Amino acid sequence: MTNARARGFGRASRVKRPVCVASSLCFVAGAALALAACSSEDKSEPPPVDVNTPPLLPDDVGGDIIFDDEDDPSGEGLDPSQVCVGQEAGTELAPAIVELLVDTSLSMDEQAPGSRRSKWLETRDVILEGIDLMPATTSLGVVFYPDVEVGDMPCFDSEADIPIDGLGGDTSRQRNQIREVFASKGPRGSTPTHDAYRYALEQLAASTRPGERFLVLITDGIPTYALGCQGSGNQQDPADPTPLIPEAASALGRGIKTFVIGSPGSEDARRSLSQMAEAGGTATDGCSHTGTPRYCHFDMTEEPNFTVALRDALASISGLALSCAYDIPPPPSGSVLDRNRVNVLFTPENGERETLGRSANGCTEGWQFSGDGSQILLCGDTCDRVRSSSGQVTLQFGCSTQAIDVR
């Protein structure tokens, strides 16, 4: 995991070798950034930098480092032949809050495709594997539903089986509790998805933990109860699933994204689950609600090996929600961040610093901005490489963005 520290613009630990540009600005290369006035002939050690003083900006002194497009409306930045040493700021892995909403209805006791075990046992083991790989900064909670027997009223127990809390290290209390609770659960009851979904959203909204909020719904069928436990609870008499779609849209409006996984058995619910994922802000590019070329949720119904497909789906969700999202520090007061002049620098432990290119198509290598522009998201292979290292990720501002060379 990266050893990235939280630092804003203009913070510095020690002054190291100054690098001077064509103007009178000098930028310090090292653990963080400092600025000092100097000339090309002045080789004396610069004075100590006050870490509480913001760095000089183009409005303060003349220079080539630009934070907005006023001086270069083309957005092309500096001449590539010129040296550009941008302003740098440390960043940290953004925390996230995840609520797992897991269907443990009686149908989860059926055999999983590609396995001799039940859908529940495969689901349980794959989820636990995924949680083991989640960063310590993640906060996680779990709600199993219905957690009551068939025919019981209320049809859902409305309890947080694992309250939301920070995961912490491998032997933390939260991680141990998760393992113990999963081991105690088994399939029973009907499918009151709407009641369970609304309850899980309430738990997420009430959490005081820091981070972006995500709900992951895993279900193997169409609801058998409508909201308020209305209905028979029988699979032969399912409830209308469409009210879940505006519920997901409402949650997104409150800052909660919803991922949806449709396990085998959810064939009749594919359209509504796809619409729910879209309303919840997690639809993949090019998806459709007819399944051509694919649904907007993670559809497991036609996968020959449920275990492998579920593992891949959870890995994709983890990558999108958790693994490699880095907060962009706010620019100094009065400055506007130019997204065409942001670079991501990675320094492996005991290795040479490199610039990670911005990805234009897909997201296998390099990085992209998050939808709202507040975070840097490392792409799949790059994310894996950075996470496996104890190096450092740094953001650079003011130099033209380097893109991945697509040939």
C-alpha positions as CSV (number, residue, x, y, z in Angstrom):
1,M,0.0,0.0,0.0
2,T,1.3,3.4,-0.8
3,N,2.8,5.5,2.0
4,A,1.1,8.7,0.9
5,R,0.8,11.5,3.5
6,A,-1.8,14.2,3.7
7,R,-0.2,17.5,2.7
8,G,-1.7,20.6,1.2
9,F,-0.1,23.0,-1.2
10,G,3.0,24.7,-0.1
11,R,3.9,22.4,2.8
12,A,7.5,21.4,3.2
13,S,9.6,19.3,5.6
14,R,13.2,20.1,4.6
15,V,14.7,22.3,1.9
16,K,16.7,20.3,-0.6
17,R,18.3,21.1,-4.0
18,P,16.6,24.1,-5.6
19,V,15.6,23.8,-9.3
20,C,15.3,27.1,-11.1
21,V,13.1,27.8,-14.1
22,A,13.4,30.6,-16.7
23,S,11.6,33.0,-14.3
24,S,12.5,34.0,-10.8
25,L,10.6,31.1,-9.3
26,C,12.6,28.3,-7.7
27,F,10.9,25.0,-6.8
28,V,12.3,22.5,-4.3
29,A,12.5,18.8,-5.3
30,G,12.1,16.6,-2.3
31,A,9.5,15.1,0.0
32,A,7.3,18.1,-0.6
33,L,7.4,21.6,-2.2
34,A,8.9,24.9,-1.1
35,L,9.3,28.1,-3.1
36,A,12.1,30.7,-2.9
37,A,13.3,33.6,-4.9
38,C,16.7,33.0,-6.6
39,S,18.7,33.8,-9.8
40,S,20.5,31.5,-12.1
41,E,23.8,32.6,-10.6
42,D,22.9,32.4,-7.0
43,K,24.2,29.1,-5.7
44,S,24.0,29.8,-2.0
45,E,21.7,27.7,0.2
46,P,18.2,29.3,0.3
47,P,16.8,30.5,3.6
48,P,14.6,28.1,5.6
49,V,11.0,27.9,4.4
50,D,8.1,28.7,6.7
51,V,5.7,25.7,6.2
52,N,2.8,27.9,7.3
53,T,3.3,30.4,4.5
54,P,1.5,29.5,1.2
55,P,3.7,29.3,-1.9
56,L,4.1,32.2,-4.2
57,L,1.6,32.0,-7.1
58,P,1.8,33.6,-10.6
59,D,-0.2,36.5,-9.3
60,D,2.5,37.3,-6.8
61,V,5.6,37.0,-9.0
62,G,6.1,36.6,-12.7
63,G,6.5,33.0,-13.9
64,D,5.5,30.1,-16.1
65,I,3.5,28.1,-13.7
66,I,-0.2,28.6,-14.5
67,F,-3.1,27.3,-12.4
68,D,-5.9,28.3,-14.8
69,D,-6.3,28.9,-18.6
70,E,-6.1,32.7,-18.6
71,D,-2.5,32.9,-20.0
72,D,-2.9,29.8,-22.2
73,P,-6.5,29.4,-23.5
74,S,-5.4,26.6,-25.7
75,G,-4.7,24.4,-22.7
76,E,-1.5,23.2,-24.3
77,G,0.8,24.4,-21.5
78,L,4.5,25.0,-21.8
79,D,6.6,24.3,-24.8
80,P,7.8,20.7,-24.4
81,S,11.4,21.8,-25.0
82,Q,11.2,24.0,-21.9
83,V,11.8,22.7,-18.4
84,C,8.6,22.7,-16.3
85,V,8.9,22.0,-12.6
86,G,5.4,22.2,-11.2
87,Q,4.1,22.8,-7.7
88,E,3.7,19.5,-5.8
89,A,1.5,18.3,-3.1
90,G,1.3,15.1,-1.2
91,T,-2.0,13.1,-1.2
92,E,-3.4,10.3,0.7
93,L,-5.6,7.3,-0.2
94,A,-9.2,8.5,0.1
95,P,-11.2,6.6,2.8
96,A,-14.5,5.0,1.8
97,I,-17.5,3.7,3.7
98,V,-19.1,0.5,2.4
99,E,-22.3,-1.2,3.5
100,L,-22.8,-4.7,2.2
101,L,-26.4,-5.7,1.9
102,V,-26.4,-9.5,1.5
103,D,-29.4,-11.6,0.5
104,T,-29.5,-14.7,2.7
105,S,-33.0,-15.8,1.7
106,L,-33.8,-19.5,1.5
107,S,-33.1,-19.7,-2.2
108,M,-29.4,-19.0,-1.5
109,D,-29.2,-22.6,-0.3
110,E,-29.4,-23.8,-3.9
111,Q,-26.4,-25.1,-5.6
112,A,-24.1,-22.5,-7.3
113,P,-23.2,-23.0,-11.0
114,G,-19.8,-24.4,-11.4
115,S,-19.6,-25.6,-7.7
116,R,-20.8,-28.5,-5.6
117,R,-21.6,-26.0,-2.8
118,S,-24.5,-23.6,-2.2
119,K,-24.7,-20.1,-3.5
120,W,-24.5,-18.9,0.1
121,L,-21.3,-20.7,0.9
122,E,-19.6,-19.5,-2.2
123,T,-20.9,-15.9,-1.6
124,R,-19.7,-15.9,2.0
125,D,-16.2,-17.1,1.2
126,V,-15.7,-14.7,-1.8
127,I,-16.9,-11.8,0.3
128,L,-14.5,-12.6,3.1
129,E,-11.7,-12.9,0.6
130,G,-12.5,-9.5,-0.7
131,I,-12.8,-7.9,2.7
132,D,-9.3,-9.3,3.6
133,L,-7.9,-7.2,0.7
134,M,-9.7,-4.0,1.6
135,P,-7.4,-1.2,2.9
136,A,-7.4,-0.4,6.6
137,T,-8.8,3.0,5.8
138,T,-12.1,1.5,4.7
139,S,-15.1,1.6,7.0
140,L,-17.4,-1.4,6.5
141,G,-20.7,-2.7,7.8
142,V,-22.9,-5.6,6.8
143,V,-26.7,-6.2,6.8
144,F,-28.0,-9.7,6.1
145,Y,-31.6,-10.0,5.0
146,P,-34.2,-11.1,5.9
147,D,-32.6,-12.8,9.0
148,V,-36.0,-14.2,10.0
149,E,-37.9,-17.4,9.0
150,V,-40.4,-17.7,6.2
151,G,-43.7,-16.2,7.2
152,D,-42.4,-14.3,10.2
153,M,-43.5,-10.7,10.8
154,P,-41.9,-8.3,10.5
155,C,-40.4,-9.9,7.4
156,F,-37.0,-8.3,8.0
157,D,-35.2,-8.0,11.4
158,S,-34.0,-4.4,10.8
159,E,-30.7,-5.0,12.5
160,A,-27.1,-4.1,11.5
161,D,-25.4,-7.5,11.8
162,I,-22.1,-5.7,11.7
163,P,-22.2,-2.0,12.5
164,I,-20.2,0.3,10.3
165,D,-16.7,0.8,11.6
166,G,-13.1,1.1,10.4
167,L,-11.5,-2.1,9.2
168,G,-8.1,-1.4,10.6
169,G,-5.3,-4.0,10.5
170,D,-5.5,-7.7,9.8
171,T,-6.3,-8.6,13.4
172,S,-8.6,-5.7,14.3
173,R,-11.7,-6.1,16.3
174,Q,-13.9,-5.2,13.3
175,R,-12.3,-7.8,11.0
176,N,-12.6,-10.5,13.6
177,Q,-16.2,-9.6,14.2
178,I,-16.9,-9.8,10.5
179,R,-15.4,-13.4,10.3
180,E,-17.4,-14.5,13.3
181,V,-20.7,-13.1,12.1
182,F,-20.4,-14.5,8.6
183,A,-19.7,-17.9,10.0
184,S,-22.9,-17.8,12.0
185,K,-25.2,-17.0,9.1
186,G,-27.2,-19.3,6.8
187,P,-30.0,-19.1,4.3
188,R,-33.6,-18.6,5.6
189,G,-36.7,-16.5,5.0
190,S,-38.1,-14.6,2.0
191,T,-36.8,-11.6,0.1
192,P,-37.9,-8.2,1.5
193,T,-35.3,-6.3,-0.6
194,H,-36.9,-2.8,-0.3
195,D,-37.2,-2.8,3.4
196,A,-33.6,-4.1,3.8
197,Y,-32.3,-1.6,1.2
198,R,-33.9,1.4,2.9
199,Y,-32.6,0.2,6.3
200,A,-29.0,-0.2,5.0
201,L,-29.2,3.3,3.4
202,E,-30.2,4.7,6.8
203,Q,-27.1,3.1,8.4
204,L,-24.8,4.6,5.8
205,A,-26.4,8.0,6.1
206,A,-26.1,8.0,9.9
207,S,-22.4,7.0,9.9
208,T,-19.9,9.6,11.1
209,R,-17.0,7.8,9.5
210,P,-15.1,9.8,6.8
211,G,-15.2,8.9,3.2
212,E,-17.3,8.5,0.1
213,R,-20.3,6.2,0.7
214,F,-21.2,3.0,-1.2
215,L,-23.8,0.3,-0.8
216,V,-23.3,-3.1,-2.4
217,L,-26.5,-5.1,-2.9
218,I,-26.1,-8.9,-3.6
219,T,-29.3,-10.7,-4.3
220,D,-30.4,-13.8,-6.1
221,G,-34.0,-13.0,-7.0
222,I,-36.9,-10.6,-7.4
223,P,-38.3,-9.3,-4.2
224,T,-41.1,-11.3,-2.6
225,Y,-42.2,-8.5,-0.3
226,A,-42.8,-4.9,-1.2
227,L,-41.9,-2.0,1.2
228,G,-43.5,-2.4,4.6
229,C,-43.6,-6.3,4.3
230,Q,-46.5,-6.0,1.9
231,G,-47.1,-9.2,-0.1
232,S,-47.2,-13.0,0.4
233,G,-43.5,-13.6,0.6
234,N,-43.7,-16.4,-2.0
235,Q,-41.5,-16.7,-5.0
236,Q,-44.6,-17.5,-7.1
237,D,-46.1,-14.2,-6.1
238,P,-43.2,-11.7,-6.4
239,A,-43.5,-8.0,-5.5
240,D,-43.0,-5.1,-7.9
241,P,-39.2,-4.3,-7.9
242,T,-39.5,-0.9,-9.7
243,P,-39.9,1.2,-6.5
244,L,-36.2,0.3,-5.7
245,I,-35.1,2.4,-8.8
246,P,-36.2,5.8,-7.5
247,E,-35.0,4.8,-4.0
248,A,-31.5,4.3,-5.5
249,A,-31.7,7.6,-7.4
250,S,-32.7,9.4,-4.1
251,A,-29.7,7.8,-2.4
252,L,-27.4,9.0,-5.1
253,G,-28.7,12.5,-4.6
254,R,-27.7,12.2,-0.9
255,G,-24.1,11.0,-1.9
256,I,-24.6,7.3,-1.7
257,K,-23.8,5.1,-4.7
258,T,-25.3,1.7,-5.2
259,F,-23.6,-1.3,-6.8
260,V,-25.8,-4.2,-7.7
261,I,-24.8,-7.9,-8.1
262,G,-27.5,-10.2,-9.4
263,S,-26.7,-13.8,-8.4
264,P,-28.0,-16.9,-10.3
265,G,-31.8,-16.9,-9.7
266,S,-32.2,-13.2,-10.4
267,E,-33.0,-13.8,-14.1
268,D,-36.5,-12.2,-13.8
269,A,-35.1,-9.2,-12.0
270,R,-32.3,-8.4,-14.5
271,R,-34.0,-5.4,-16.0
272,S,-34.9,-3.8,-12.7
273,L,-31.5,-4.5,-11.1
274,S,-29.9,-2.9,-14.2
275,Q,-32.1,0.1,-13.8
276,M,-31.3,0.3,-10.1
277,A,-27.5,0.3,-10.8
278,E,-27.9,3.1,-13.3
279,A,-30.1,5.1,-10.9
280,G,-27.5,4.4,-8.2
281,G,-24.7,5.9,-10.2
282,T,-22.7,2.8,-11.0
283,A,-23.7,1.8,-14.5
284,T,-20.8,0.8,-16.8
285,D,-20.2,2.6,-20.1
286,G,-22.2,1.2,-23.0
287,C,-24.6,-1.0,-20.9
288,S,-28.3,-1.4,-21.5
289,H,-31.3,-2.7,-19.7
290,T,-31.8,-5.4,-22.3
291,G,-28.5,-7.0,-21.7
292,T,-27.0,-5.9,-25.1
293,P,-24.1,-5.9,-24.9
294,R,-24.4,-6.2,-21.1
295,Y,-26.6,-5.1,-18.3
296,C,-25.7,-2.1,-16.1
297,H,-25.4,-4.2,-13.0
298,F,-23.1,-7.2,-12.4
299,D,-25.2,-10.0,-13.8
300,M,-24.2,-13.5,-12.7
301,T,-27.1,-15.4,-14.1
302,E,-25.4,-16.7,-17.2
303,E,-21.9,-17.3,-15.8
304,P,-20.8,-20.9,-15.9
305,N,-18.8,-20.5,-12.7
306,F,-20.5,-18.3,-10.1
307,T,-17.6,-18.2,-7.7
308,V,-15.1,-16.8,-10.3
309,A,-17.7,-14.3,-11.6
310,L,-18.5,-13.1,-8.2
311,R,-14.9,-12.7,-7.3
312,D,-14.3,-10.7,-10.4
313,A,-17.4,-8.5,-9.7
314,L,-16.3,-7.7,-6.2
315,A,-12.7,-7.0,-7.4
316,S,-14.2,-4.5,-9.9
317,I,-16.3,-2.8,-7.3
318,S,-13.3,-2.7,-4.9
319,G,-11.2,-1.1,-7.6
320,L,-13.9,1.5,-8.4
321,A,-14.8,2.3,-4.8
322,L,-11.7,1.7,-2.7
323,S,-8.4,0.8,-4.0
324,C,-6.8,3.7,-5.7
325,A,-8.7,6.9,-5.2
326,Y,-6.6,9.9,-4.0
327,D,-8.0,13.2,-2.9
328,I,-6.9,16.3,-4.8
329,P,-5.9,19.1,-2.3
330,P,-7.7,22.4,-2.8
331,P,-5.6,25.0,-4.7
332,P,-4.4,28.1,-2.8
333,S,-6.9,30.8,-2.3
334,G,-7.6,32.8,-5.5
335,S,-6.3,30.1,-7.8
336,V,-8.2,27.9,-10.2
337,L,-7.1,24.3,-10.8
338,D,-6.5,23.6,-14.5
339,R,-7.2,19.9,-15.1
340,N,-5.0,20.0,-18.2
341,R,-2.0,20.7,-15.9
342,V,-2.2,18.0,-13.4
343,N,0.3,15.1,-13.2
344,V,0.6,12.1,-11.0
345,L,4.0,11.1,-9.8
346,F,4.9,7.8,-8.3
347,T,8.1,7.0,-6.4
348,P,8.6,3.3,-5.6
349,E,10.5,2.4,-2.5
350,N,14.2,2.6,-3.4
351,G,13.2,3.4,-7.0
352,E,13.2,6.3,-9.5
353,R,10.3,8.7,-9.6
354,E,8.1,8.3,-12.6
355,T,5.1,10.2,-14.1
356,L,2.0,8.1,-14.5
357,G,0.2,9.0,-17.8
358,R,-3.4,10.0,-17.9
359,S,-5.6,7.4,-19.5
360,A,-7.8,8.6,-22.4
361,N,-9.6,5.3,-23.2
362,G,-10.7,2.6,-20.7
363,C,-8.7,2.5,-17.5
364,T,-6.2,-0.3,-17.5
365,E,-3.0,1.8,-17.2
366,G,-2.5,5.3,-15.8
367,W,-5.1,7.4,-14.1
368,Q,-8.3,9.3,-14.6
369,F,-10.2,12.1,-12.8
370,S,-13.2,11.0,-10.7
371,G,-16.6,12.1,-12.1
372,D,-16.7,15.2,-9.9
373,G,-13.0,16.0,-10.4
374,S,-12.2,15.9,-6.7
375,Q,-10.1,12.7,-6.9
376,I,-7.4,11.0,-8.9
377,L,-8.3,7.3,-9.7
378,L,-5.5,5.0,-10.6
379,C,-6.4,2.5,-13.3
380,G,-6.5,-1.3,-12.8
381,D,-2.9,-2.5,-13.6
382,T,-1.4,0.8,-12.3
383,C,-3.5,0.5,-9.2
384,D,-2.2,-3.0,-8.5
385,R,1.4,-2.0,-9.0
386,V,1.1,1.0,-6.7
387,R,-0.8,-0.8,-4.0
388,S,1.8,-3.6,-3.9
389,S,4.5,-1.0,-3.3
390,S,5.4,1.0,-0.2
391,G,6.3,4.0,-2.4
392,Q,4.7,7.4,-2.5
393,V,2.1,9.1,-4.7
394,T,2.5,12.8,-5.3
395,L,0.4,15.3,-7.3
396,Q,2.1,17.9,-9.5
397,F,0.3,21.1,-10.6
398,G,1.2,23.6,-13.3
399,C,2.8,21.4,-16.0
400,S,0.9,20.1,-19.0
401,T,-0.6,16.7,-18.3
402,Q,1.3,13.8,-19.7
403,A,-1.1,11.3,-21.4
404,I,-0.6,7.6,-22.1
405,D,0.7,7.3,-25.7
406,V,-2.0,5.3,-27.5
407,R,-0.7,3.6,-30.7
